Amino acid sequence: MRIKNHPILTFTQEAEIAFTFEGKSVKGIKGDTIASALSALGIMTLGHSIKRNRPRGFYCAIGNCASCSMVVNGVPNVRTCITLLEENMDVWRQMDKGVYK
């Protein structure tokens, strides 16, 4: 899911960063936000709406909406679209009614 060849832009090869997503070891690339790393891994559902439990994903990408809010290193409501990925981060989807993993 990551763009590798582009007619105008060039991409330098950056270092891989290991982190966990819901208990699984996964890898992103240095410079990724948490949400962009998950998107590159094919993970599109970052959470669910509170009232109707509908899937939420990577939406505004500038930290304005909260569709990407997740639990990062035990801290809830982290806007993952603007939070840079770091080595060994522990990332979980937020659960309904304020219950977190």
N, C-alpha and C positions, 0 to 999 in steps of 0.2 A: 504494500500500500504506500510505499515511499517513492517519490519521484526520483529517478536516477538519471534519466536522459531528458534534456529539455532543449528546444531549439535556440533559446536565447541565453538562459542562465547556465552557470556551471556550479557544481557542488563539490566542495572539497571533502575528502574522507576524514571524518572526525572519529574520535575514540568512542568505543562503546561504553555505556554506563549500565551496570547491573542494578536492578531494583526488584521489589516483589509487588505483584498485583494479586490481591486476594489470596495470598499464601503461595503463589507460583513465582518462581524465579523467571524474570524476563529481562530484556535488554532494550535500551534506547540509545540515542546518539547524543554526544555532548552538544549542548545548545538547544536541545528539544525542551519544550514545556512538558509537563506530565501528560496533559491532554493530547498533544501532538505525538508523543511517544506511543500512547495507547492507540491512537488512531492509526499510526503506522503499523501497529501489531494487529489491526483489524478489529479492535475493541471499540465499538461505536456507542454503546449504551454506558453512560457514565453514572447514571442514577435514574430515579423515577420521581414523577411529580407526587406531591403529598396527597392531594385530594383524590386524584383518579388513577394513581399508580401508573401513569404513562411513561414510556422511556424518555429520558433526556440525554442529549449528547453535546458534542462540541458545536456551539452555536455562534456566539458573537466573537469569540477569540480575543476580546479586549478587556475582560473582567467586569463587564457591566451587567450581565444577566444572572448568573448563578446556576445556569444549567449544568455547569461542569463541576459544581461543588462536590468534593470528596473528602474522605478522612485520610490525612497524610501524617504518618508518624504519630497516630493517635489524636491528632488535632482535627476536629470537624470543621466543615464549611470552608475548606481551602479551595480557592478558585484556581483550578488546575490549568486553565488556559493561559494564565499569566505567571505561573509558578514554575521556575526552571527545575528540570530533573536533576537530582543529585544521587550520588552513589549510595546504594543500600536503603533508599527510601522505601517505606512500607505504605502502600496505597490500597484503599478499600472504597467500594461504593458506599454511599450513605444509605442507611435503611430507613424504612418508614417510621414515623412518629418519634424521631430523635434517638432511635436505638442504633448504635454503631458497632461494628465488628472490632 
